[in-house]
Amino acid sequence: MTEPIPEIFAAFQCGICRATEPSWTSSNQRDHLFGSPARLVCGGCGTAFPVRDGYLDLHPGDLETITPIQHLMQFPPIVAVYEGVWRPVGYFIASKHSFPKDVDRIASFIQKRQGLILDLACGPGIFTRRIARLVPESIVVGFDLSPQMLERAVRLTRRERLHNVYYMRGSALSLPFKSAAFDAVTCCGALQLFRDQDQAVGEIARVLKMHGDFVCQTTLGPRRPPLWIRMADRMLKFGYFYLDDLKERLYRFKFDLKAEERSNINYIFRAAKSG
């Protein structure tokens, strides 16, 4: 049945026609909005975006070129070990720090304690779930391109009984949200992976409210990387930033750097949208 539009969809903007007034149809059999068969229908072009396995699929359906490392993130064995093995080991190599401890610290960079928060490229919801616990009065949207990662995120979030989390699928290069929709945006471990990093940062700036927080954890590279790094990047396209180039990019998209930490090749920062 067609129902009144839930508050979470106030941020929606169709990725196909850019319309902003959808309708919501749901069997409404469970407590969570995405816990039952449902769909969001664009009021402009009529495209129906279905709920699949506990997440809302807002991807417009066109093929998107992704990097080899992004392909790898859709491989079920990698998805299964990502949170427990892949991410902690990779993070320790990059930073010499404990990943579980730094998850808490990175989440605490968010200054806003209520509102709408977007966790971009959320994977299995590692940071999404931590943020949801840290700011229980907020609504946290975990957003990713990989259906496999989102399915796992949904299962883990249900297990932790978190009710302020909503998972959605789509492209970081064309976010299906209105401008100035979010009070904070996080992107941890993925900004360097995007095929078009300028487009990704531009979309983050677009959907973030004025003075909103952009919290990011990413990877830095030396100006003259060793041969093995160059070869690995050529094969997997795992990417990295040069620090001065990253700061120039943030400045170009009207971000003011408020806090930063660097350990080895790991870089964490909080920037505020300045207009």
Secondary structure, DSSP 8 states (H G I E B T S, - for coil): -EE---GGGGGB--TTT-----EEEE---SSSTTSSSEEEE-TTT--EEEEETTEEE----------HHHHHTTSHHHHHHIIIIIHHHHHHHHHSS-HHHHHHHHHTT----SEEEEEET-TTTHHHHHHHHH-TTEEEEEEES-HHHHHHHHHHHHHTT--SEEEEE--TTS-SB-TT-EEEEEEES-GGG-S-HHHHHHHHHHHEEEEEEEEEEEEB--SS--HHHHHHHHHH----B-HHHHHHHHHHTTEEEEEEEEETTEEEEEEEE--
